[in-house]
């Protein structure tokens, strides 16, 4: 299959997923991934289609594949790290979730969603202080609430020392 046909078939599958027909998208993506097992973008879209259908256990292999077999664009890599980390968390694989989401935060430090999902995974591993600190720093740095903005410095200060000592 040539690249234009591959691109067209992949675009059609993504349109099905975003258009509310995820099962049809999944079927097409499974066929594509069978033909292109080393294609990171197809593996990512296949993982996403499984996630949309609440088939998290099946999604993991595709997320892992897309992150290991080839190059993903920046936004797809960001989405794949978040998707895999979140999926691990949903499956109760909390340590792997933390590891994956930490990698995502390291690669994309300005991504608030990655920080938020990491905080949830840290909560699941009992690392409540670090989770709360992450969320407080995120609220302080992104909130447009005038009262949060007024106390931004204090919130950031206490994010490092929730027990009263920074």
N, CA and C atoms as a LAMMPS dump frame, in Angstrom:
ITEM: TIMESTEP
0
ITEM: NUMBER OF ATOMS
498
ITEM: BOX BOUNDS ff ff ff
-5.0000000000000000e+02 5.0000000000000000e+02
-5.0000000000000000e+02 5.0000000000000000e+02
-5.0000000000000000e+02 5.0000000000000000e+02
ITEM: ATOMS id mol type element x y z
1 1 1 N 0.853 -1.174 0
2 1 2 C 0 0 0
3 1 3 C 0.899 1.237 0
4 2 1 N 0.592 2.192 -0.85
5 2 2 C 1.408 3.399 -0.913
6 2 3 C 0.998 4.382 0.18
7 3 1 N 1.868 5.342 0.414
8 3 2 C 1.656 6.294 1.501
9 3 3 C 0.38 7.114 1.341
10 4 1 N 0.061 7.626 0.151
11 4 2 C -1.196 8.397 0.058
12 4 3 C -2.421 7.564 0.441
13 5 1 N -2.467 6.301 0.034
14 5 2 C -3.593 5.448 0.4
15 5 3 C -3.605 5.206 1.913
16 6 1 N -2.448 4.959 2.492
17 6 2 C -2.332 4.78 3.945
18 6 3 C -2.841 6.012 4.667
19 7 1 N -2.392 7.189 4.202
20 7 2 C -2.796 8.445 4.828
21 7 3 C -4.303 8.654 4.733
22 8 1 N -4.877 8.341 3.592
23 8 2 C -6.313 8.508 3.383
24 8 3 C -7.106 7.552 4.28
25 9 1 N -6.67 6.298 4.363
26 9 2 C -7.362 5.322 5.21
27 9 3 C -7.263 5.694 6.69
28 10 1 N -6.1 6.185 7.098
29 10 2 C -5.927 6.607 8.489
30 10 3 C -6.819 7.814 8.783
31 11 1 N -6.842 8.778 7.88
32 11 2 C -7.685 9.967 8.07
33 11 3 C -9.161 9.575 8.145
34 12 1 N -9.585 8.632 7.321
35 12 2 C -10.976 8.166 7.367
36 12 3 C -11.301 7.537 8.717
37 13 1 N -10.393 6.73 9.234
38 13 2 C -10.613 6.075 10.527
39 13 3 C -10.705 7.11 11.647
40 14 1 N -9.855 8.099 11.608
41 14 2 C -9.888 9.155 12.633
42 14 3 C -11.204 9.923 12.537
43 15 1 N -11.66 10.199 11.314
44 15 2 C -12.949 10.886 11.144
45 15 3 C -14.092 10.054 11.729
46 16 1 N -14.034 8.753 11.557
47 16 2 C -15.067 7.893 12.142
48 16 3 C -15.052 8 13.67
49 17 1 N -13.849 7.961 14.256
50 17 2 C -13.748 8.055 15.715
51 17 3 C -14.281 9.388 16.21
52 18 1 N -13.83 10.467 15.6
53 18 2 C -14.252 11.795 16.057
54 18 3 C -15.704 12.085 15.697
55 19 1 N -16.237 11.351 14.729
56 19 2 C -17.617 11.538 14.31
57 19 3 C -18.61 10.659 15.056
58 20 1 N -18.149 10.004 16.115
59 20 2 C -19.065 9.226 16.931
60 20 3 C -19.275 7.796 16.463
61 21 1 N -18.364 7.297 15.655
62 21 2 C -18.462 5.911 15.183
63 21 3 C -17.179 5.156 15.558
64 22 1 N -16.894 5.062 16.854
65 22 2 C -15.61 4.513 17.291
66 22 3 C -15.41 3.028 16.977
67 23 1 N -16.466 2.238 16.973
68 23 2 C -16.296 0.814 16.677
69 23 3 C -15.865 0.605 15.227
70 24 1 N -16.447 1.373 14.311
71 24 2 C -16.026 1.289 12.906
72 24 3 C -14.577 1.764 12.768
73 25 1 N -14.243 2.827 13.478
74 25 2 C -12.87 3.33 13.449
75 25 3 C -11.909 2.261 13.952
76 26 1 N -12.264 1.615 15.042
77 26 2 C -11.42 0.562 15.621
78 26 3 C -11.184 -0.56 14.622
79 27 1 N -12.232 -1 13.955
80 27 2 C -12.096 -2.078 12.974
81 27 3 C -11.133 -1.686 11.853
82 28 1 N -11.275 -0.479 11.36
83 28 2 C -10.378 -0.022 10.275
84 28 3 C -8.943 0.127 10.775
85 29 1 N -8.8 0.633 11.98
86 29 2 C -7.455 0.815 12.53
87 29 3 C -6.785 -0.52 12.816
88 30 1 N -7.538 -1.5 13.257
89 30 2 C -6.952 -2.831 13.461
90 30 3 C -6.433 -3.402 12.152
91 31 1 N -7.179 -3.199 11.078
92 31 2 C -6.721 -3.657 9.763
93 31 3 C -5.461 -2.902 9.338
94 32 1 N -5.443 -1.604 9.569
95 32 2 C -4.266 -0.801 9.211
96 32 3 C -3.045 -1.194 10.027
97 33 1 N -3.221 -1.396 11.323
98 33 2 C -2.075 -1.735 12.166
99 33 3 C -1.542 -3.122 11.828
100 34 1 N -2.403 -4.004 11.347
101 34 2 C -1.932 -5.321 10.904
102 34 3 C -1.055 -5.182 9.66
103 35 1 N -1.385 -4.22 8.807
104 35 2 C -0.593 -3.993 7.592
105 35 3 C 0.668 -3.171 7.86
106 36 1 N 0.606 -2.334 8.882
107 36 2 C 1.721 -1.436 9.213
108 36 3 C 2.072 -1.566 10.69
109 37 1 N 2.594 -2.7 11.103
110 37 2 C 2.842 -2.913 12.537
111 37 3 C 3.896 -1.997 13.136
112 38 1 N 4.729 -1.4 12.322
113 38 2 C 5.779 -0.513 12.825
114 38 3 C 5.44 0.966 12.656
115 39 1 N 4.212 1.266 12.324
116 39 2 C 3.789 2.643 12.102
117 39 3 C 3.283 3.225 13.427
118 40 1 N 4.035 4.16 13.982
119 40 2 C 3.713 4.736 15.293
120 40 3 C 2.396 5.497 15.277
121 41 1 N 2.132 6.227 14.228
122 41 2 C 0.904 7.028 14.168
123 41 3 C -0.335 6.138 14.116
124 42 1 N -0.273 5.075 13.352
125 42 2 C -1.4 4.135 13.288
126 42 3 C -1.585 3.46 14.642
127 43 1 N -0.5 3.061 15.277
128 43 2 C -0.599 2.432 16.599
129 43 3 C -1.226 3.398 17.606
130 44 1 N -0.847 4.659 17.55
131 44 2 C -1.418 5.662 18.462
132 44 3 C -2.918 5.812 18.238
133 45 1 N -3.32 5.944 17.005
134 45 2 C -4.741 6.097 16.713
135 45 3 C -5.527 4.835 17.091
136 46 1 N -4.899 3.681 16.958
137 46 2 C -5.54 2.427 17.348
138 46 3 C -5.718 2.374 18.861
139 47 1 N -4.704 2.804 19.588
140 47 2 C -4.816 2.872 21.051
141 47 3 C -5.957 3.792 21.453
142 48 1 N -6.014 4.947 20.836
143 48 2 C -7.03 5.944 21.159
144 48 3 C -8.432 5.382 20.885
145 49 1 N -8.587 4.691 19.776
146 49 2 C -9.887 4.105 19.442
147 49 3 C -10.317 3.089 20.504
148 50 1 N -9.37 2.314 20.996
149 50 2 C -9.692 1.357 22.062
150 50 3 C -10.078 2.08 23.351
151 51 1 N -9.356 3.137 23.678
152 51 2 C -9.663 3.91 24.886
153 51 3 C -11.07 4.503 24.823
154 52 1 N -11.44 5.036 23.672
155 52 2 C -12.762 5.64 23.502
156 52 3 C -13.869 4.617 23.768
157 53 1 N -13.575 3.362 23.474
158 53 2 C -14.555 2.286 23.661
159 53 3 C -14.425 1.613 25.027
160 54 1 N -13.658 2.205 25.922
161 54 2 C -13.418 1.645 27.258
162 54 3 C -12.764 0.267 27.195
163 55 1 N -11.91 0.08 26.209
164 55 2 C -11.146 -1.165 26.059
165 55 3 C -9.695 -0.881 26.44
166 56 1 N -9.527 -0.402 27.682
167 56 2 C -8.215 0.043 28.131
168 56 3 C -7.164 -1.063 28.079
169 57 1 N -7.52 -2.269 28.487
170 57 2 C -6.538 -3.36 28.502
171 57 3 C -5.994 -3.617 27.099
172 58 1 N -6.852 -3.501 26.094
173 58 2 C -6.407 -3.694 24.713
174 58 3 C -5.62 -2.49 24.198
175 59 1 N -5.914 -1.318 24.725
176 59 2 C -5.243 -0.098 24.272
177 59 3 C -3.767 -0.075 24.648
178 60 1 N -3.415 -0.669 25.782
179 60 2 C -2.049 -0.584 26.303
180 60 3 C -1.009 -1.01 25.275
181 61 1 N -1.204 -2.144 24.646
182 61 2 C -0.204 -2.649 23.695
183 61 3 C 0.022 -1.671 22.547
184 62 1 N -1.018 -1.01 22.112
185 62 2 C -0.885 -0.047 21.01
186 62 3 C -0.192 1.228 21.472
187 63 1 N -0.514 1.685 22.691
188 63 2 C 0.213 2.839 23.233
189 63 3 C 1.695 2.506 23.37
190 64 1 N 1.979 1.354 23.951
191 64 2 C 3.384 0.967 24.128
192 64 3 C 4.089 0.867 22.781
193 65 1 N 3.404 0.3 21.804
194 65 2 C 3.996 0.165 20.474
195 65 3 C 4.279 1.525 19.861
196 66 1 N 3.321 2.441 19.925
197 66 2 C 3.523 3.73 19.263
198 66 3 C 4.668 4.516 19.891
199 67 1 N 4.9 4.306 21.18
200 67 2 C 5.991 5.013 21.843
201 67 3 C 7.346 4.355 21.623
202 68 1 N 7.343 3.121 21.14
203 68 2 C 8.622 2.421 20.995
204 68 3 C 9.052 2.162 19.551
205 69 1 N 8.115 2.142 18.603
206 69 2 C 8.485 1.703 17.252
207 69 3 C 8.96 2.794 16.326
208 70 1 N 8.561 3.988 16.537
209 70 2 C 8.94 4.998 15.565
210 70 3 C 8.687 6.391 16.078
211 71 1 N 8.805 7.318 15.174
212 71 2 C 8.671 8.726 15.53
213 71 3 C 7.207 9.146 15.51
214 72 1 N 6.796 9.781 16.579
215 72 2 C 5.491 10.431 16.643
216 72 3 C 5.723 11.937 16.64
217 73 1 N 4.801 12.668 16.051
218 73 2 C 4.858 14.115 16.157
219 73 3 C 4.713 14.524 17.616
220 74 1 N 5.076 15.759 17.915
221 74 2 C 5.08 16.221 19.304
222 74 3 C 3.71 16.08 19.972
223 75 1 N 2.658 16.514 19.302
224 75 2 C 1.319 16.442 19.915
225 75 3 C 0.863 14.998 20.099
226 76 1 N 1.17 14.135 19.136
227 76 2 C 0.8 12.728 19.287
228 76 3 C 1.605 12.074 20.404
229 77 1 N 2.887 12.413 20.523
230 77 2 C 3.695 11.842 21.607
231 77 3 C 3.152 12.296 22.965
232 78 1 N 2.823 13.557 23.073
233 78 2 C 2.232 14.103 24.295
234 78 3 C 0.948 13.339 24.619
235 79 1 N 0.088 13.162 23.626
236 79 2 C -1.169 12.452 23.823
237 79 3 C -0.966 10.985 24.166
238 80 1 N 0.047 10.372 23.558
239 80 2 C 0.312 8.957 23.824
240 80 3 C 0.829 8.755 25.244
241 81 1 N 1.69 9.626 25.72
242 81 2 C 2.182 9.511 27.093
243 81 3 C 1.046 9.716 28.091
244 82 1 N 0.206 10.706 27.837
245 82 2 C -0.931 10.927 28.72
246 82 3 C -1.899 9.747 28.635
247 83 1 N -2.193 9.289 27.428
248 83 2 C -3.12 8.18 27.251
249 83 3 C -2.632 6.91 27.913
250 84 1 N -1.365 6.58 27.724
251 84 2 C -0.817 5.36 28.326
252 84 3 C -0.788 5.483 29.847
253 85 1 N -0.333 6.618 30.348
254 85 2 C -0.297 6.805 31.798
255 85 3 C -1.68 6.724 32.411
256 86 1 N -2.644 7.371 31.785
257 86 2 C -4.013 7.335 32.28
258 86 3 C -4.591 5.926 32.213
259 87 1 N -4.29 5.23 31.139
260 87 2 C -4.797 3.862 30.97
261 87 3 C -4.191 2.933 32.014
262 88 1 N -2.894 3.051 32.25
263 88 2 C -2.281 2.263 33.324
264 88 3 C -2.996 2.527 34.653
265 89 1 N -3.297 3.789 34.929
266 89 2 C -3.948 4.145 36.187
267 89 3 C -5.328 3.52 36.285
268 90 1 N -6.097 3.605 35.219
269 90 2 C -7.436 3.016 35.203
270 90 3 C -7.364 1.511 35.454
271 91 1 N -6.315 0.88 34.952
272 91 2 C -6.15 -0.566 35.109
273 91 3 C -5.534 -0.948 36.455
274 92 1 N -5.248 0.052 37.298
275 92 2 C -4.662 -0.236 38.607
276 92 3 C -3.169 -0.472 38.566
277 93 1 N -2.537 -0.138 37.47
278 93 2 C -1.089 -0.295 37.319
279 93 3 C -0.434 1.047 37.672
280 94 1 N -0.572 1.408 38.949
281 94 2 C -0.238 2.755 39.406
282 94 3 C 1.238 3.108 39.258
283 95 1 N 2.119 2.185 39.55
284 95 2 C 3.55 2.464 39.408
285 95 3 C 3.922 2.788 37.973
286 96 1 N 3.385 2.014 37.045
287 96 2 C 3.648 2.288 35.63
288 96 3 C 3.018 3.606 35.202
289 97 1 N 1.861 3.912 35.771
290 97 2 C 1.213 5.189 35.463
291 97 3 C 2.107 6.351 35.896
292 98 1 N 2.607 6.278 37.123
293 98 2 C 3.476 7.344 37.625
294 98 3 C 4.718 7.471 36.753
295 99 1 N 5.351 6.364 36.447
296 99 2 C 6.569 6.385 35.624
297 99 3 C 6.301 7.017 34.255
298 100 1 N 5.228 6.62 33.614
299 100 2 C 4.899 7.137 32.277
300 100 3 C 4.547 8.61 32.332
301 101 1 N 3.742 8.995 33.303
302 101 2 C 3.332 10.39 33.409
303 101 3 C 4.488 11.289 33.836
304 102 1 N 5.406 10.767 34.662
305 102 2 C 6.617 11.546 34.991
306 102 3 C 7.438 11.801 33.726
307 103 1 N 7.529 10.79 32.875
308 103 2 C 8.238 10.973 31.607
309 103 3 C 7.54 12.058 30.779
310 104 1 N 6.212 12.016 30.75
311 104 2 C 5.469 13.034 30.017
312 104 3 C 5.71 14.429 30.56
313 105 1 N 5.682 14.574 31.874
314 105 2 C 5.929 15.882 32.499
315 105 3 C 7.359 16.346 32.22
316 106 1 N 8.305 15.424 32.232
317 106 2 C 9.696 15.792 31.937
318 106 3 C 9.841 16.294 30.495
319 107 1 N 9.15 15.649 29.581
320 107 2 C 9.234 16.046 28.169
321 107 3 C 8.392 17.279 27.853
322 108 1 N 7.275 17.433 28.56
323 108 2 C 6.337 18.522 28.287
324 108 3 C 5.973 19.229 29.596
325 109 1 N 6.932 19.942 30.19
326 109 2 C 6.718 20.51 31.524
327 109 3 C 5.6 21.551 31.598
328 110 1 N 5.194 22.108 30.488
329 110 2 C 4.142 23.125 30.505
330 110 3 C 2.746 22.539 30.29
331 111 1 N 2.636 21.235 30.217
332 111 2 C 1.347 20.583 29.956
333 111 3 C 0.618 20.325 31.276
334 112 1 N -0.377 21.134 31.553
335 112 2 C -1.13 21.011 32.793
336 112 3 C -1.89 19.704 32.911
337 113 1 N -2.346 19.159 31.796
338 113 2 C -3.068 17.885 31.842
339 113 3 C -2.142 16.772 32.315
340 114 1 N -0.923 16.738 31.829
341 114 2 C 0.03 15.718 32.28
342 114 3 C 0.285 15.852 33.78
343 115 1 N 0.441 17.064 34.261
344 115 2 C 0.629 17.282 35.704
345 115 3 C -0.579 16.782 36.49
346 116 1 N -1.769 17.052 35.979
347 116 2 C -2.997 16.644 36.661
348 116 3 C -3.115 15.127 36.722
349 117 1 N -2.859 14.451 35.605
350 117 2 C -2.955 12.991 35.593
351 117 3 C -1.856 12.365 36.445
352 118 1 N -0.677 13.001 36.47
353 118 2 C 0.385 12.515 37.35
354 118 3 C -0.055 12.649 38.802
355 119 1 N -0.685 13.751 39.149
356 119 2 C -1.163 13.932 40.53
357 119 3 C -2.16 12.842 40.905
358 120 1 N -3.044 12.487 39.992
359 120 2 C -4.009 11.413 40.279
360 120 3 C -3.284 10.085 40.511
361 121 1 N -2.288 9.792 39.675
362 121 2 C -1.54 8.537 39.833
363 121 3 C -0.736 8.548 41.127
364 122 1 N -0.166 9.689 41.476
365 122 2 C 0.56 9.792 42.741
366 122 3 C -0.382 9.574 43.916
367 123 1 N -1.574 10.092 43.83
368 123 2 C -2.567 9.852 44.876
369 123 3 C -2.787 8.345 45.026
370 124 1 N -2.914 7.651 43.891
371 124 2 C -3.153 6.206 43.928
372 124 3 C -1.995 5.427 44.531
373 125 1 N -0.794 5.972 44.473
374 125 2 C 0.364 5.29 45.052
375 125 3 C 0.638 5.75 46.479
376 126 1 N -0.241 6.585 47.009
377 126 2 C -0.08 7.048 48.382
378 126 3 C 0.852 8.238 48.533
379 127 1 N 1.273 8.832 47.451
380 127 2 C 2.173 9.982 47.498
381 127 3 C 1.335 11.265 47.489
382 128 1 N 0.558 11.42 48.571
383 128 2 C -0.423 12.489 48.64
384 128 3 C 0.187 13.878 48.674
385 129 1 N 1.302 14.032 49.374
386 129 2 C 1.93 15.348 49.465
387 129 3 C 2.397 15.824 48.094
388 130 1 N 3.068 14.939 47.368
389 130 2 C 3.551 15.335 46.037
390 130 3 C 2.372 15.617 45.111
391 131 1 N 1.32 14.805 45.198
392 131 2 C 0.139 15.006 44.349
393 131 3 C -0.491 16.372 44.628
394 132 1 N -0.678 16.665 45.908
395 132 2 C -1.302 17.933 46.281
396 132 3 C -0.421 19.117 45.872
397 133 1 N 0.889 18.97 46.052
398 133 2 C 1.81 20.033 45.645
399 133 3 C 1.719 20.318 44.155
400 134 1 N 1.67 19.259 43.354
401 134 2 C 1.529 19.435 41.9
402 134 3 C 0.259 20.206 41.57
403 135 1 N -0.84 19.801 42.181
404 135 2 C -2.113 20.459 41.884
405 135 3 C -2.141 21.905 42.366
406 136 1 N -1.57 22.16 43.545
407 136 2 C -1.533 23.541 44.03
408 136 3 C -0.702 24.437 43.111
409 137 1 N 0.45 23.942 42.669
410 137 2 C 1.272 24.73 41.742
411 137 3 C 0.535 24.977 40.427
412 138 1 N -0.195 23.969 39.959
413 138 2 C -0.956 24.116 38.717
414 138 3 C -2.066 25.156 38.879
415 139 1 N -2.794 25.074 39.971
416 139 2 C -3.854 26.056 40.232
417 139 3 C -3.253 27.454 40.328
418 140 1 N -2.171 27.584 41.062
419 140 2 C -1.548 28.9 41.246
420 140 3 C -1.068 29.49 39.922
421 141 1 N -0.558 28.647 39.055
422 141 2 C 0.028 29.169 37.81
423 141 3 C -0.981 29.332 36.682
424 142 1 N -2.137 28.694 36.762
425 142 2 C -3.068 28.747 35.629
426 142 3 C -4.413 29.389 35.936
427 143 1 N -4.738 29.569 37.194
428 143 2 C -6.065 30.079 37.538
429 143 3 C -6.22 31.544 37.14
430 144 1 N -7.385 31.837 36.623
431 144 2 C -7.745 33.221 36.322
432 144 3 C -8.653 33.8 37.407
433 145 1 N -8.948 33.001 38.414
434 145 2 C -9.765 33.465 39.529
435 145 3 C -9.014 34.602 40.227
436 146 1 N -9.638 35.764 40.387
437 146 2 C -8.917 36.895 40.978
438 146 3 C -8.459 36.641 42.414
439 147 1 N -9.17 35.821 43.142
440 147 2 C -8.787 35.554 44.524
441 147 3 C -7.622 34.578 44.586
442 148 1 N -7.609 33.619 43.689
443 148 2 C -6.451 32.723 43.608
444 148 3 C -5.245 33.525 43.162
445 149 1 N -5.419 34.383 42.186
446 149 2 C -4.301 35.205 41.702
447 149 3 C -3.747 36.082 42.812
448 150 1 N -4.613 36.604 43.661
449 150 2 C -4.186 37.461 44.762
450 150 3 C -3.25 36.705 45.714
451 151 1 N -3.523 35.417 45.901
452 151 2 C -2.744 34.611 46.838
453 151 3 C -1.801 33.638 46.144
454 152 1 N -1.506 33.885 44.895
455 152 2 C -0.657 32.988 44.109
456 152 3 C 0.673 32.684 44.8
457 153 1 N 1.36 33.699 45.257
458 153 2 C 2.673 33.483 45.896
459 153 3 C 2.545 32.601 47.13
460 154 1 N 1.522 32.834 47.931
461 154 2 C 1.331 32.022 49.135
462 154 3 C 0.998 30.575 48.765
463 155 1 N 0.143 30.403 47.774
464 155 2 C -0.225 29.042 47.347
465 155 3 C 1.006 28.302 46.849
466 156 1 N 1.812 28.969 46.037
467 156 2 C 3.038 28.337 45.529
468 156 3 C 3.995 28.008 46.671
469 157 1 N 4.084 28.894 47.634
470 157 2 C 4.95 28.659 48.802
471 157 3 C 4.48 27.425 49.566
472 158 1 N 3.192 27.352 49.858
473 158 2 C 2.667 26.23 50.64
474 158 3 C 2.643 24.932 49.84
475 159 1 N 2.668 25.018 48.535
476 159 2 C 2.709 23.795 47.707
477 159 3 C 3.953 22.979 48.005
478 160 1 N 5.008 23.638 48.434
479 160 2 C 6.253 22.949 48.756
480 160 3 C 6.298 22.446 50.19
481 161 1 N 5.416 22.944 51.025
482 161 2 C 5.436 22.541 52.433
483 161 3 C 4.049 22.516 53.009
484 162 1 N 3.298 21.525 52.68
485 162 2 C 1.907 21.443 53.122
486 162 3 C 1.753 21.264 54.634
487 163 1 N 2.789 20.809 55.276
488 163 2 C 2.718 20.608 56.717
489 163 3 C 3.181 21.827 57.49
490 164 1 N 3.323 22.949 56.783
491 164 2 C 3.696 24.192 57.448
492 164 3 C 5.162 24.551 57.293
493 165 1 N 5.966 23.631 56.751
494 165 2 C 7.378 23.924 56.534
495 165 3 C 7.725 23.649 55.085
496 166 1 N 8.209 24.663 54.381
497 166 2 C 8.565 24.477 52.96
498 166 3 C 9.795 23.613 52.772
